[in-house]
C-alpha cells in the first residue's frame, strides 16, 4: 500500500479523499493556494504545502509546483480528485516520470478518451452502440453536408477536443450548416487549439445515464450500475440519482455490459464513468468516458455501500477488483449540489462569507462539504460548497427525505441553490421521474 498520498485538489473532494486515507491509515499531504489557507483540507491533512497564488493556473494547475510539493514531502502517490489536473495527460505522464503513482488514468488512456471522435471509434469497435454519424472527423463543409444528408437532419456537430457541451452545434437543415461550420470550428480552435469536428444524428430528448466502472491492473472491470444525471443546467449537473427511474433490469443489463465491454477493450484501470444518451425508444448510445472520480460518486456509494475512493486507491496499489458488487434491490440515493449561486438571478455566483451554517442530519442523510460557519468562499474556483446526499428504500421516500433535509439547512451570508432544489423536489413531473436533459429549459423557477 502507499506510504503517503498527496491530494492535488481542494474543497469537498480533497476532504473526501483525506477521510478515506485516514481510515486506511495512509498519511496525506494537502496542497493549497494562498486563497485556501483557512480551508479544511489544509487542516485535516497530515501535512500541507502552499503551491501558489489564488489563480488556478498558478496553483492547482501548476504542475511544477505540485511535483515539487510531492518531492519535498516524499509521497508515493497523487490523487487528483475531479477537475483541475485529473484528466491532464501530461500530468499523468510527469507523475510516471517521477515514479509517483497517479491515482487516475495512464496518459495514453486520458489522451484517447479526451479525443471524443477517437473515443467513439474505439468503443464502437468493442461493440458499444454509438450515435449514427461521421466515421471519424469531418474533412470539410462538403463532407459535412454529405454525411448530414445521409443520416438525415437534425444533426449535431461536435468538437473532438470538446466534451461537456463545449464546441457543439445543432443543425436543423442544410442551409444552417453553412452558417455554423466556420464559427464552430473557430470556436473549437480558440478553446482547445484543435478544430477537428465530427457529426452525429441529433437525439432530441435524451436522458443522461452513466455507468460507474472500476478496472484493475489485471484486465478485470467491474461495474456499479447507473446514475441518472439528466437534471442539468448549461451542462452543469444539479441533481443525480441511483438507480435511474426509467432503467429496467433488462436495460440495466445491456447498458452495464456495454460499459464493461468498452472499459475492458481499453484495459481500463481505476474508477471511470461511461456516459450514455438514452433515447425515448430505449436505445442508448455512448457519449463519452470520464477517466476520473466524479462529483456524483456518492449516490453510487450509498446504494452499494461501497467506498469508491478506497477502491481507487486499492486498484492503484495493485489490488484486484472482486467482481461486480452485489446490487441491492430497493435501495435508492439522490444527490443535490449546493452551490453558492443565486437561483433567482440566473444562478449568478455568490461568493463571500458563510456567516451561519447548520447542516441537516438524521437517518439516511449525508453531507460532503468543506464549508463551516465563518468560511469565506473564494471567487476563484467553482461555486459548489457541498453535496447533500439522501438514501432510502424508494425514490418517493428519498424525495420526501430530501425535502425534509433541505428545509433543515441553514446557510446565511451567501445565496445558494437550496431554494431551487426545494421547488424541484415538489415538482409533479420530477416526482414522477418524467424528465429529459431538457427539463430545466422549461422548469419555471
Ligand atoms: C448529444 C445530444 C443529442 N444528440 N449528442 C452534451 C454534452 C456532451 N457530452 C454531449 N451532449 C449532448 N450530445 C447527440 N447526438 C445532446 C447533448 C446534450 C446533453 C447531453 C447530456 C446531458 C445534458 C445535455 C444537454 C444538452 C445537450
Boltz pocket constraint, residues with backbone or C-beta under 6 A from the ligand:
constraints:
  - pocket:
      binder: B
      contacts: [[A, 131], [A, 156], [A, 163], [A, 164], [A, 165], [A, 166], [A, 200], [A, 201], [A, 202], [A, 203], [A, 204], [A, 206], [A, 207], [A, 208], [A, 229], [A, 230], [A, 232], [A, 235], [A, 277], [A, 287], [A, 288], [A, 437]]
      max_distance: 6.0
